[in-house]
Amino acid sequence: MKKSKAKPQTAGEKLEAPVQLTPEQLETVAAGFAAQVIKIKGTEDPTVLTGAISTRPVLKQF
Amino acid sequence: MSKESRKQIDCPSAQPTTDGARIFGVMTGTPEAHRVGYLTEALPVSEELLALSGPAKPTQLFRIAAPCAGGGCKHFRDNACSLAKRIVEGVPAVVDALPACQIRPTCRWFREQGKAACFRCPQVMTDKSNASDHEKQIADTD
């Protein structure tokens, strides 16, 4: 049997299947993950963001 | 007659305070080895949902989509999202199939980078503590 054609290439990394959740599972999963985040909060580096940041609120400060 | 001629394009790593924000994913696993679990239905951001993050930031827990801010975002350069480009160029794919993502039809990252963005998206945490230098480099433009 052939596997799917559209496989991304990586340097020896093991690829996983994407995870899917129903809205009903959201609360349980979120609570579990939040508890773990809080545990390691002491070592947080607040400067790091991978998401888009609007520059407008920052500009408002000046 | 072009009521809706401008199609909305969404940022897949938005802040919860943005108008039109909706949750399309939630972190699974551990903060050190997290993966986005994609919801079968995107949910409008509400106080109730945000409260699930407790003292953690919602952006450490949820993946939120909202209309792309375009030129109002520091990552928007040359009419494109430079963050998506850096992610595709800088981090490896982590999944072997396209996630069943509810925002793909309007996602800026997918629109500009195609499937390559989707194969990397599950490892993206909008607000990540203890990021490596490499991750910090990808997150910031300057």
Backbone of each chain as ProteinMPNN parsed JSONL, in Angstrom:
{"seq_chain_A": "MKKSKAKPQTAGEKLEAPVQLTPEQLETVAAGFAAQVIKIKGTEDPTVLTGAISTRPVLKQF", "coords_chain_A": {"N_chain_A": [[0.847, -1.203, 0.0], [0.494, 2.156, -0.849], [1.582, 5.153, 0.692], [0.096, 8.383, 1.536], [0.568, 10.995, -0.897], [1.212, 13.7, -0.468], [3.418, 14.403, 1.427], [5.137, 16.184, 3.888], [8.531, 17.251, 3.872], [11.077, 16.55, 6.158], [13.985, 16.87, 8.201], [14.718, 14.067, 9.222], [12.82, 14.156, 11.227], [10.156, 12.864, 13.189], [6.942, 12.57, 12.05], [3.638, 13.502, 13.06], [0.154, 12.625, 13.482], [-2.374, 15.019, 12.844], [-4.114, 16.63, 15.559], [-7.473, 16.47, 16.577], [-10.286, 18.038, 18.023], [-13.426, 18.14, 19.732], [-15.781, 20.788, 20.412], [-16.859, 20.165, 22.879], [-14.85, 18.867, 24.194], [-13.118, 20.821, 24.719], [-13.086, 22.299, 27.187], [-12.056, 20.53, 29.174], [-9.54, 19.836, 28.118], [-8.35, 22.357, 27.902], [-8.314, 23.183, 30.58], [-6.579, 21.311, 31.712], [-4.184, 21.827, 30.347], [-3.752, 24.496, 31.002], [-3.245, 24.308, 33.722], [-0.735, 23.148, 33.724], [0.778, 25.105, 32.478], [0.692, 27.147, 34.328], [2.143, 26.047, 36.403], [4.795, 26.171, 35.463], [5.175, 28.82, 35.325], [6.882, 30.505, 36.711], [9.276, 30.709, 35.358], [8.88, 32.224, 33.214], [9.32, 34.018, 30.181], [8.379, 36.998, 29.36], [8.629, 38.382, 26.983], [8.304, 37.041, 24.682], [6.588, 36.327, 21.776], [4.776, 34.602, 19.369], [2.772, 35.287, 17.809], [0.846, 37.569, 15.785], [1.206, 40.997, 16.407], [-0.545, 43.817, 16.96], [0.487, 47.031, 16.022], [-0.768, 49.261, 16.748], [-1.936, 49.561, 19.448], [0.423, 49.866, 20.846], [1.505, 52.178, 19.811], [-0.309, 53.968, 20.783], [0.525, 54.387, 23.334], [2.45, 56.301, 23.258]], "CA_chain_A": [[0.0, 0.0, 0.0], [1.249, 3.405, -0.885], [1.115, 6.187, 1.622], [-0.353, 9.605, 0.855], [1.651, 11.634, -1.65], [1.572, 15.033, 0.013], [4.127, 14.327, 2.709], [6.151, 17.212, 4.039], [9.892, 16.765, 4.086], [11.789, 17.062, 7.317], [15.29, 16.246, 8.395], [14.699, 12.99, 10.198], [11.803, 14.355, 12.263], [9.011, 11.965, 13.095], [5.72, 13.355, 11.907], [2.487, 12.993, 13.812], [-1.153, 12.905, 12.888], [-2.961, 16.204, 13.494], [-5.074, 16.36, 16.639], [-8.758, 17.142, 16.391], [-11.093, 18.035, 19.244], [-14.77, 18.717, 19.613], [-15.964, 21.87, 21.385], [-17.171, 19.584, 24.198], [-13.583, 18.465, 24.811], [-12.311, 22.022, 24.911], [-12.948, 22.701, 28.588], [-11.179, 19.598, 29.868], [-8.181, 19.953, 27.572], [-7.844, 23.686, 28.255], [-8.028, 23.229, 32.018], [-5.383, 20.502, 31.95], [-2.998, 22.506, 29.826], [-3.558, 25.724, 31.788], [-2.628, 23.936, 35.003], [0.69, 22.909, 33.485], [1.404, 26.399, 32.158], [0.804, 27.895, 35.587], [3.227, 25.416, 37.163], [6.114, 26.617, 35.003], [5.095, 30.267, 35.096], [7.996, 31.189, 37.352], [10.408, 30.881, 34.452], [8.326, 32.832, 31.998], [9.954, 35.15, 29.527], [7.199, 37.648, 28.806], [8.876, 39.124, 25.753], [8.189, 36.189, 23.509], [5.29, 36.149, 21.135], [4.888, 34.156, 17.993], [1.603, 35.75, 17.074], [0.873, 38.928, 15.275], [0.91, 42.02, 17.404], [-0.885, 45.073, 16.315], [1.349, 48.107, 16.496], [-1.592, 50.403, 17.162], [-1.992, 49.795, 20.887], [1.734, 50.31, 21.306], [1.632, 53.577, 19.416], [-1.174, 54.763, 21.652], [1.22, 54.687, 24.579], [3.365, 57.433, 23.09]], "C_chain_A": [[0.877, 1.246, 0.0], [0.691, 4.388, 0.126], [0.741, 7.433, 0.84], [0.823, 10.346, 0.232], [2.152, 12.922, -1.004], [2.254, 14.996, 1.374], [5.161, 15.434, 2.801], [7.51, 16.591, 4.334], [10.47, 17.355, 5.353], [13.078, 16.294, 7.476], [15.212, 15.225, 9.529], [13.673, 13.14, 11.306], [10.659, 13.374, 12.068], [7.738, 12.813, 13.034], [4.554, 12.677, 12.608], [1.21, 13.232, 13.011], [-1.707, 14.148, 13.576], [-4.008, 15.805, 14.532], [-6.355, 17.13, 16.369], [-9.597, 16.992, 17.656], [-12.476, 18.601, 18.964], [-14.876, 19.862, 20.63], [-16.248, 21.336, 22.796], [-15.885, 19.194, 24.939], [-12.736, 19.674, 25.211], [-12.037, 22.331, 26.382], [-11.937, 21.829, 29.33], [-9.732, 19.774, 29.415], [-7.568, 21.285, 28.0], [-7.469, 23.74, 29.732], [-6.746, 22.459, 32.342], [-4.125, 21.212, 31.5], [-2.696, 23.764, 30.643], [-2.872, 25.403, 33.111], [-1.128, 23.724, 34.839], [1.439, 24.213, 33.185], [1.663, 27.168, 33.446], [1.962, 27.356, 36.415], [4.59, 25.951, 36.763], [6.183, 28.124, 34.818], [6.272, 31.043, 35.692], [9.166, 31.473, 36.443], [9.991, 31.574, 33.161], [9.192, 33.981, 31.471], [8.848, 35.893, 28.795], [7.427, 38.351, 27.476], [8.552, 38.306, 24.501], [6.761, 36.036, 23.017], [5.525, 35.6, 19.746], [3.727, 34.663, 17.164], [1.75, 37.179, 16.611], [0.507, 39.906, 16.376], [0.59, 43.298, 16.658], [-0.004, 46.165, 16.882], [0.52, 49.265, 17.048], [-1.666, 50.627, 18.668], [-0.665, 50.312, 21.433], [1.909, 51.792, 21.0], [0.824, 54.499, 20.319], [-0.454, 55.182, 22.925], [2.116, 55.917, 24.462], [2.635, 58.737, 22.809]], "O_chain_A": [[1.853, 1.358, 0.743], [-0.513, 4.44, 0.376], [1.022, 7.541, -0.353], [1.933, 10.329, 0.762], [3.351, 13.201, -0.991], [1.717, 15.505, 2.358], [5.974, 15.605, 1.892], [7.609, 15.54, 4.968], [10.352, 18.558, 5.584], [13.233, 15.196, 6.942], [15.602, 15.51, 10.661], [13.653, 12.334, 12.236], [10.245, 13.088, 10.944], [7.51, 13.671, 13.887], [4.497, 11.453, 12.731], [1.202, 13.943, 12.006], [-1.525, 14.31, 14.783], [-4.688, 14.787, 14.399], [-6.322, 18.297, 15.98], [-9.608, 15.931, 18.28], [-12.661, 19.431, 18.073], [-14.128, 19.889, 21.607], [-15.913, 21.985, 23.787], [-15.849, 19.195, 26.169], [-11.761, 19.548, 25.952], [-10.898, 22.592, 26.769], [-11.066, 22.34, 30.033], [-8.818, 19.852, 30.236], [-6.408, 21.338, 28.411], [-6.423, 24.282, 30.091], [-5.931, 22.907, 33.148], [-3.112, 21.198, 32.2], [-1.539, 24.061, 30.939], [-2.009, 26.156, 33.563], [-0.345, 24.083, 35.719], [2.586, 24.392, 33.593], [2.725, 27.764, 33.625], [2.681, 28.123, 37.056], [5.45, 26.163, 37.617], [7.13, 28.644, 34.228], [6.608, 32.125, 35.211], [9.964, 32.371, 36.712], [10.686, 31.502, 32.148], [9.714, 34.794, 32.234], [8.421, 35.466, 27.722], [6.475, 38.874, 26.898], [8.533, 38.839, 23.392], [5.859, 35.661, 23.765], [6.392, 36.091, 19.023], [3.705, 34.485, 15.946], [2.671, 37.894, 17.006], [-0.397, 39.657, 17.174], [1.369, 43.779, 15.836], [0.226, 46.219, 18.09], [1.046, 50.142, 17.733], [-1.481, 51.752, 19.132], [-0.64, 51.105, 22.374], [2.4, 52.557, 21.829], [1.205, 55.639, 20.584], [-0.782, 56.206, 23.524], [2.496, 56.506, 25.475], [3.271, 59.778, 22.645]]}, "seq_chain_B": "MSKESRKQIDCPSAQPTTDGARIFGVMTGTPEAHRVGYLTEALPVSEELLALSGPAKPTQLFRIAAPCAGGGCKHFRDNACSLAKRIVEGVPAVVDALPACQIRPTCRWFREQGKAACFRCPQVMTDKSNASDHEKQIADTD", "coords_chain_B": {"N_chain_B": [[-22.733, 46.703, -6.695], [-21.147, 45.074, -5.384], [-21.294, 43.98, -2.661], [-20.039, 42.244, -0.825], [-17.444, 42.064, -1.741], [-14.842, 42.232, -0.845], [-12.941, 39.852, 0.483], [-12.684, 38.442, 3.669], [-9.622, 38.059, 5.375], [-7.962, 35.994, 7.589], [-5.9, 36.207, 10.504], [-4.072, 33.607, 11.905], [-3.028, 33.594, 14.401], [-3.922, 35.308, 16.439], [-4.797, 37.945, 18.768], [-6.976, 37.717, 21.638], [-8.546, 39.925, 22.03], [-9.188, 41.118, 19.705], [-11.568, 42.316, 17.338], [-14.065, 40.124, 16.194], [-12.757, 37.829, 16.864], [-12.044, 34.341, 17.137], [-11.905, 31.111, 18.595], [-10.009, 28.529, 17.387], [-8.412, 26.465, 17.97], [-6.819, 24.487, 20.552], [-4.269, 24.083, 22.982], [-2.662, 20.966, 23.335], [-1.113, 18.225, 25.085], [1.996, 18.93, 26.652], [3.367, 21.998, 28.049], [6.021, 22.036, 27.198], [6.086, 20.2, 25.158], [4.006, 20.734, 23.183], [0.994, 20.556, 21.201], [-1.263, 21.79, 18.815], [-4.676, 21.213, 19.191], [-7.111, 20.867, 16.904], [-10.199, 22.419, 16.666], [-13.405, 21.061, 15.925], [-15.214, 22.882, 15.336], [-15.083, 26.323, 15.055], [-15.041, 28.645, 17.728], [-16.66, 31.578, 18.827], [-14.833, 34.045, 20.611], [-15.307, 34.327, 24.049], [-16.06, 35.658, 27.308], [-16.412, 33.574, 29.053], [-15.082, 31.414, 27.812], [-12.479, 32.413, 27.73], [-11.959, 32.513, 30.398], [-11.284, 29.953, 30.998], [-8.593, 29.728, 30.842], [-7.585, 30.546, 33.219], [-5.08, 31.791, 35.439], [-3.191, 31.749, 33.449], [-2.182, 33.095, 30.229], [-4.656, 33.624, 27.726], [-3.595, 33.316, 25.185], [-1.593, 31.543, 25.547], [-2.755, 29.231, 25.594], [-4.858, 28.942, 23.798], [-5.5, 28.849, 20.261], [-6.179, 31.474, 18.293], [-8.177, 33.004, 15.873], [-8.527, 35.914, 13.889], [-9.678, 38.76, 12.032], [-7.129, 39.742, 9.792], [-4.803, 42.236, 10.61], [-3.404, 43.582, 8.764], [-1.523, 46.272, 7.572], [-1.457, 47.254, 10.144], [-0.144, 45.542, 11.746], [2.915, 44.391, 13.093], [4.174, 42.397, 11.742], [3.441, 42.477, 9.145], [4.569, 42.859, 6.032], [5.623, 44.136, 2.887], [3.149, 43.649, 1.759], [2.444, 41.164, 2.786], [2.444, 38.408, 5.163], [5.082, 38.348, 7.214], [5.712, 36.791, 9.326], [4.542, 34.276, 8.889], [6.096, 33.449, 6.775], [8.614, 33.266, 7.953], [8.13, 31.238, 9.765], [7.591, 29.032, 8.101], [10.014, 28.84, 6.792], [11.71, 28.466, 8.888], [11.045, 26.501, 10.826], [10.534, 22.975, 11.358], [8.248, 20.736, 9.633], [5.56, 19.207, 11.403], [3.402, 17.554, 11.325], [1.802, 14.892, 9.472], [-0.254, 15.214, 7.785], [-2.815, 17.388, 6.519], [-4.131, 19.416, 9.034], [-7.501, 19.27, 10.247], [-8.716, 22.018, 9.846], [-10.677, 24.748, 10.783], [-10.425, 27.335, 9.902], [-8.984, 27.479, 7.605], [-9.906, 28.235, 4.939], [-9.883, 31.012, 5.043], [-7.471, 31.706, 5.994], [-4.542, 33.598, 6.402], [-1.911, 32.684, 6.502], [-2.072, 30.167, 5.224], [-2.989, 30.975, 2.774], [-0.833, 32.382, 1.793], [1.443, 30.774, 2.143], [0.659, 28.225, 1.688], [0.215, 24.628, 2.007], [2.476, 24.114, 3.416], [2.545, 25.823, 5.559], [0.447, 24.84, 7.088], [1.398, 22.322, 7.842], [3.207, 22.985, 9.722], [1.91, 24.524, 11.557], [0.682, 23.244, 13.884], [2.557, 23.362, 15.949], [2.734, 25.905, 16.761], [2.545, 28.3, 19.243], [0.843, 31.015, 20.354], [1.677, 32.762, 22.381], [4.463, 32.208, 23.859], [6.17, 30.856, 26.584], [9.496, 30.695, 27.812], [10.874, 30.395, 25.35], [13.108, 29.254, 22.791], [16.211, 30.679, 21.562], [16.147, 30.581, 18.826], [13.408, 30.37, 18.311], [12.606, 32.817, 19.292], [13.771, 34.462, 17.47], [12.324, 33.862, 15.197], [9.845, 34.765, 15.986], [10.054, 37.547, 16.264], [10.495, 40.532, 14.346], [12.563, 42.361, 14.24]], "CA_chain_B": [[-23.268, 45.384, -6.428], [-20.127, 44.238, -4.725], [-21.508, 44.094, -1.218], [-19.067, 41.47, -0.054], [-16.374, 41.736, -2.679], [-13.58, 42.095, -0.117], [-13.015, 38.653, 1.303], [-11.931, 38.562, 4.914], [-8.474, 37.18, 5.554], [-7.744, 35.888, 9.026], [-4.628, 35.878, 11.145], [-4.304, 32.419, 12.724], [-2.319, 33.704, 15.677], [-4.399, 36.63, 16.84], [-5.081, 38.222, 20.175], [-8.407, 37.52, 21.905], [-9.259, 41.199, 22.13], [-9.497, 41.609, 18.365], [-12.96, 42.125, 16.902], [-14.273, 38.952, 15.326], [-11.848, 36.74, 17.262], [-12.671, 33.047, 17.46], [-10.965, 30.064, 18.982], [-10.084, 27.378, 16.47], [-7.559, 25.386, 18.455], [-6.406, 24.547, 21.951], [-3.035, 23.322, 23.168], [-2.704, 19.653, 23.968], [0.235, 17.796, 25.474], [2.574, 19.693, 27.754], [3.919, 23.248, 27.52], [7.306, 21.774, 26.529], [5.833, 19.401, 23.948], [2.599, 21.014, 22.907], [0.466, 20.504, 19.845], [-2.6, 22.362, 18.732], [-5.798, 20.349, 18.859], [-7.987, 21.713, 16.083], [-11.612, 22.218, 17.007], [-14.27, 20.724, 14.791], [-16.035, 24.078, 15.105], [-14.453, 27.494, 15.672], [-15.978, 29.252, 18.679], [-16.415, 33.004, 19.093], [-14.217, 34.286, 21.915], [-16.237, 34.853, 25.052], [-15.467, 35.744, 28.65], [-16.464, 32.217, 29.611], [-14.004, 30.6, 27.242], [-11.195, 32.973, 28.15], [-11.782, 32.189, 31.817], [-10.716, 28.606, 31.106], [-7.123, 29.799, 30.932], [-7.198, 30.87, 34.597], [-4.034, 32.81, 35.474], [-2.372, 31.726, 32.223], [-2.741, 33.971, 29.199], [-5.422, 32.868, 26.734], [-2.763, 33.033, 24.013], [-0.716, 30.406, 25.863], [-3.648, 28.074, 25.655], [-5.741, 28.851, 22.639], [-5.155, 29.469, 18.987], [-7.29, 32.376, 18.011], [-8.163, 33.648, 14.557], [-9.27, 37.168, 13.805], [-9.314, 39.436, 10.774], [-5.739, 40.207, 9.709], [-4.703, 43.688, 10.795], [-2.667, 44.15, 7.63], [-0.471, 47.227, 7.912], [-1.465, 47.555, 11.568], [0.603, 44.491, 12.441], [4.349, 44.551, 12.846], [4.662, 41.317, 10.886], [2.951, 42.658, 7.784], [5.571, 43.57, 5.215], [5.501, 43.878, 1.447], [1.804, 43.133, 1.52], [2.364, 39.744, 3.168], [2.773, 38.131, 6.561], [6.474, 37.892, 7.302], [5.775, 35.755, 10.366], [4.247, 32.992, 8.234], [7.265, 33.112, 5.957], [9.702, 32.832, 8.845], [7.765, 29.932, 10.335], [7.771, 27.999, 7.071], [11.446, 28.693, 6.493], [12.551, 28.257, 10.067], [10.73, 25.365, 11.697], [10.184, 21.79, 10.572], [6.871, 20.228, 9.646], [5.361, 18.294, 12.54], [2.307, 16.606, 11.073], [1.911, 14.218, 8.183], [-1.469, 15.47, 7.001], [-3.38, 18.704, 6.824], [-5.095, 19.41, 10.144], [-8.87, 19.634, 9.87], [-8.749, 23.369, 10.425], [-11.892, 25.459, 10.382], [-10.193, 28.682, 9.348], [-8.097, 27.418, 6.427], [-10.364, 28.99, 3.763], [-9.618, 32.456, 5.145], [-6.205, 31.871, 6.723], [-3.494, 34.294, 5.652], [-0.714, 31.83, 6.4], [-2.317, 29.162, 4.19], [-3.122, 31.675, 1.498], [0.475, 32.81, 1.296], [2.486, 29.738, 2.224], [0.097, 26.932, 1.306], [0.199, 23.524, 2.961], [3.701, 24.148, 4.234], [2.198, 26.504, 6.813], [-0.427, 23.936, 7.867], [2.202, 21.232, 8.394], [3.986, 23.551, 10.839], [1.004, 25.253, 12.442], [0.348, 22.64, 15.188], [3.537, 23.625, 17.006], [2.742, 27.344, 17.049], [1.836, 28.802, 20.421], [0.884, 32.462, 20.118], [2.445, 33.417, 23.444], [5.216, 31.074, 24.39], [7.165, 31.107, 27.624], [10.733, 29.915, 27.697], [11.175, 30.071, 23.96], [14.534, 29.192, 22.468], [16.663, 31.842, 20.798], [15.674, 30.398, 17.449], [11.981, 30.7, 18.294], [12.483, 34.273, 19.474], [14.159, 35.063, 16.202], [11.198, 33.692, 14.281], [8.705, 35.554, 16.47], [10.244, 38.992, 16.125], [11.02, 40.95, 13.05], [13.827, 43.117, 14.363]], "C_chain_B": [[-22.276, 44.507, -5.684], [-20.188, 44.433, -3.214], [-20.357, 43.488, -0.429], [-17.867, 41.122, -0.921], [-15.032, 41.564, -1.981], [-13.682, 40.894, 0.805], [-12.141, 38.836, 2.539], [-10.763, 37.583, 4.939], [-8.145, 37.194, 7.041], [-6.289, 35.627, 9.393], [-4.887, 34.647, 12.023], [-3.565, 32.445, 14.055], [-2.631, 35.064, 16.283], [-4.602, 36.734, 18.349], [-6.586, 38.11, 20.428], [-9.225, 38.801, 21.914], [-9.663, 41.761, 20.764], [-10.964, 41.354, 18.018], [-13.055, 40.913, 15.991], [-13.389, 37.777, 15.696], [-12.627, 35.46, 17.556], [-11.593, 32.002, 17.709], [-11.115, 28.896, 18.012], [-9.201, 26.224, 16.916], [-7.204, 25.576, 19.915], [-5.174, 23.662, 22.105], [-3.319, 21.983, 23.837], [-1.26, 19.279, 24.323], [0.72, 18.581, 26.669], [3.128, 21.001, 27.197], [5.244, 23.041, 26.776], [7.108, 21.022, 25.213], [4.363, 19.542, 23.574], [2.267, 20.795, 21.435], [-0.926, 21.109, 19.877], [-3.601, 21.249, 18.425], [-6.797, 21.234, 18.123], [-9.449, 21.39, 16.371], [-12.437, 21.916, 15.754], [-15.196, 21.902, 14.44], [-15.318, 25.248, 15.789], [-15.486, 28.207, 16.548], [-15.666, 30.727, 18.887], [-15.814, 33.172, 20.493], [-15.258, 34.88, 22.855], [-15.508, 34.904, 26.39], [-15.379, 34.355, 29.276], [-15.315, 31.357, 29.119], [-12.642, 31.115, 27.7], [-10.903, 32.629, 29.611], [-11.169, 30.801, 32.014], [-9.193, 28.643, 31.257], [-6.653, 30.143, 32.346], [-6.13, 31.952, 34.608], [-3.116, 32.787, 34.25], [-2.994, 32.68, 31.204], [-3.526, 33.13, 28.197], [-4.565, 32.471, 25.522], [-1.694, 31.966, 24.293], [-1.484, 29.101, 25.713], [-4.434, 27.846, 24.366], [-5.054, 29.357, 21.385], [-6.399, 30.217, 18.542], [-7.114, 32.985, 16.623], [-8.986, 34.918, 14.625], [-8.858, 37.849, 12.508], [-7.906, 40.013, 10.833], [-5.714, 41.738, 9.794], [-3.948, 44.362, 9.65], [-1.548, 45.061, 8.11], [-0.43, 47.617, 9.384], [-0.679, 46.545, 12.383], [2.075, 44.599, 12.087], [4.914, 43.485, 11.903], [4.278, 41.505, 9.415], [3.935, 43.507, 6.987], [5.417, 43.18, 3.755], [4.176, 43.185, 1.125], [1.65, 41.647, 1.858], [2.752, 39.588, 4.634], [4.188, 37.56, 6.65], [6.626, 36.81, 8.371], [5.532, 34.371, 9.752], [5.453, 32.518, 7.435], [8.395, 32.589, 6.84], [9.402, 31.465, 9.459], [8.035, 28.824, 9.314], [9.261, 27.773, 6.78], [12.25, 28.216, 7.694], [12.225, 27.082, 10.963], [10.287, 24.168, 10.854], [8.687, 21.485, 10.607], [6.741, 19.259, 10.813], [4.215, 17.307, 12.326], [2.403, 16.06, 9.648], [0.678, 14.38, 7.31], [-1.99, 16.843, 7.366], [-4.326, 18.589, 8.014], [-6.482, 19.803, 9.621], [-9.172, 20.982, 10.495], [-9.933, 24.16, 9.871], [-11.619, 26.809, 9.724], [-9.358, 28.667, 8.063], [-8.607, 28.252, 5.241], [-10.057, 30.489, 3.836], [-8.252, 32.726, 5.782], [-5.123, 32.538, 5.863], [-2.26, 33.41, 5.472], [-0.883, 30.797, 5.296], [-2.352, 29.82, 2.821], [-1.751, 32.019, 0.908], [1.516, 31.693, 1.234], [1.971, 28.346, 1.864], [0.184, 25.893, 2.414], [1.401, 23.544, 3.889], [3.414, 24.817, 5.582], [1.379, 25.572, 7.704], [0.364, 22.796, 8.511], [3.02, 21.686, 9.604], [3.123, 24.183, 11.916], [0.766, 24.587, 13.803], [1.359, 22.896, 16.295], [3.554, 25.106, 17.419], [1.896, 27.665, 18.276], [1.96, 30.327, 20.327], [1.745, 33.189, 21.147], [3.215, 32.333, 24.189], [6.247, 31.497, 25.428], [8.399, 30.262, 27.31], [11.062, 29.499, 26.264], [12.688, 30.046, 23.752], [14.921, 30.451, 21.696], [16.157, 31.78, 19.359], [14.196, 30.788, 17.332], [11.782, 32.205, 18.452], [12.802, 34.999, 18.177], [13.0, 34.977, 15.198], [10.03, 34.599, 14.693], [8.844, 37.047, 16.213], [10.842, 39.365, 14.782], [12.363, 41.65, 13.177], [14.584, 42.728, 15.614]], "O_chain_B": [[-22.547, 43.341, -5.396], [-19.272, 44.97, -2.59], [-19.79, 44.097, 0.478], [-17.337, 40.013, -0.844], [-14.173, 40.83, -2.469], [-14.421, 40.915, 1.789], [-11.012, 39.319, 2.458], [-10.908, 36.419, 4.566], [-8.06, 38.249, 7.668], [-5.56, 34.928, 8.689], [-5.834, 34.649, 12.809], [-3.488, 31.432, 14.75], [-1.74, 35.854, 16.594], [-4.577, 35.744, 19.08], [-7.385, 38.378, 19.53], [-10.452, 38.764, 21.818], [-10.388, 42.752, 20.679], [-11.525, 40.314, 18.362], [-12.21, 40.712, 15.118], [-13.278, 36.823, 14.926], [-13.71, 35.488, 18.139], [-10.521, 32.023, 17.105], [-12.204, 28.348, 17.839], [-9.228, 25.143, 16.327], [-7.278, 26.683, 20.448], [-5.05, 22.629, 21.448], [-4.108, 21.89, 24.777], [-0.313, 19.946, 23.905], [-0.044, 18.865, 27.591], [3.341, 21.108, 25.989], [5.556, 23.776, 25.84], [7.879, 21.196, 24.269], [3.589, 18.587, 23.643], [3.132, 20.843, 20.561], [-1.666, 20.953, 20.848], [-3.394, 20.447, 17.515], [-7.269, 22.233, 18.665], [-9.869, 20.234, 16.322], [-12.184, 22.454, 14.676], [-15.859, 21.911, 13.403], [-14.986, 25.165, 16.971], [-16.647, 28.353, 16.167], [-14.507, 31.083, 19.104], [-16.243, 32.515, 21.442], [-15.986, 35.807, 22.501], [-14.47, 34.268, 26.572], [-14.399, 34.015, 29.939], [-14.659, 30.664, 29.896], [-11.754, 30.325, 28.022], [-9.747, 32.475, 30.006], [-10.603, 30.51, 33.068], [-8.588, 27.69, 31.747], [-5.463, 30.046, 32.644], [-6.243, 32.932, 33.872], [-2.341, 33.721, 34.046], [-4.171, 33.029, 31.298], [-3.097, 32.028, 27.855], [-4.783, 31.423, 24.914], [-0.98, 31.541, 23.384], [-0.906, 28.014, 25.708], [-4.638, 26.716, 23.921], [-4.146, 30.186, 21.444], [-7.494, 29.667, 18.435], [-6.024, 33.424, 16.258], [-10.0, 34.991, 15.318], [-7.804, 37.543, 11.95], [-7.536, 40.686, 11.796], [-6.496, 42.429, 9.141], [-3.872, 45.589, 9.592], [-0.73, 44.674, 8.945], [0.53, 48.246, 9.828], [-0.565, 46.689, 13.6], [2.439, 44.861, 10.94], [5.995, 43.652, 11.34], [4.746, 40.767, 8.548], [4.106, 44.701, 7.235], [5.117, 42.03, 3.435], [4.117, 42.256, 0.32], [0.815, 40.959, 1.272], [3.305, 40.495, 5.255], [4.451, 36.438, 6.218], [7.559, 36.009, 8.323], [6.24, 33.413, 10.066], [5.782, 31.332, 7.425], [9.046, 31.597, 6.513], [10.299, 30.644, 9.647], [8.639, 27.803, 9.641], [9.696, 26.644, 6.552], [13.327, 27.638, 7.547], [13.052, 26.696, 11.79], [9.732, 24.335, 9.768], [7.966, 21.928, 11.501], [7.698, 18.572, 11.169], [4.082, 16.334, 13.069], [2.995, 16.671, 8.758], [0.568, 13.775, 6.244], [-1.639, 17.392, 8.41], [-5.23, 17.753, 8.004], [-6.603, 20.574, 8.669], [-9.808, 21.066, 11.546], [-10.152, 24.226, 8.661], [-12.495, 27.363, 9.06], [-9.062, 29.721, 7.501], [-7.803, 28.921, 4.591], [-9.979, 31.158, 2.806], [-7.927, 33.877, 6.075], [-4.832, 32.098, 4.75], [-1.645, 33.4, 4.405], [0.041, 30.565, 4.516], [-1.817, 29.295, 1.845], [-1.542, 31.954, -0.303], [2.374, 31.688, 0.35], [2.751, 27.401, 1.748], [0.221, 26.226, 3.599], [1.341, 23.045, 5.013], [3.967, 24.428, 6.61], [1.586, 25.516, 8.916], [0.03, 22.356, 9.611], [3.468, 20.866, 10.406], [3.562, 24.355, 13.054], [0.655, 25.298, 14.802], [1.055, 22.671, 17.467], [4.3, 25.5, 18.315], [0.708, 27.349, 18.34], [3.067, 30.857, 20.231], [2.461, 34.13, 20.807], [2.666, 31.636, 25.043], [7.08, 32.37, 25.187], [8.319, 29.244, 26.623], [11.48, 28.368, 26.018], [13.44, 30.728, 24.449], [14.057, 31.196, 21.234], [15.791, 32.793, 18.764], [13.791, 31.45, 16.377], [10.9, 32.793, 17.826], [12.185, 36.009, 17.836], [12.744, 35.919, 14.449], [9.319, 35.131, 13.841], [7.85, 37.732, 15.97], [11.592, 38.601, 14.175], [13.209, 41.53, 12.291], [15.663, 43.261, 15.874]]}, "name": "protein", "num_of_chains": 2, "seq": "MKKSKAKPQTAGEKLEAPVQLTPEQLETVAAGFAAQVIKIKGTEDPTVLTGAISTRPVLKQFMSKESRKQIDCPSAQPTTDGARIFGVMTGTPEAHRVGYLTEALPVSEELLALSGPAKPTQLFRIAAPCAGGGCKHFRDNACSLAKRIVEGVPAVVDALPACQIRPTCRWFREQGKAACFRCPQVMTDKSNASDHEKQIADTD"}
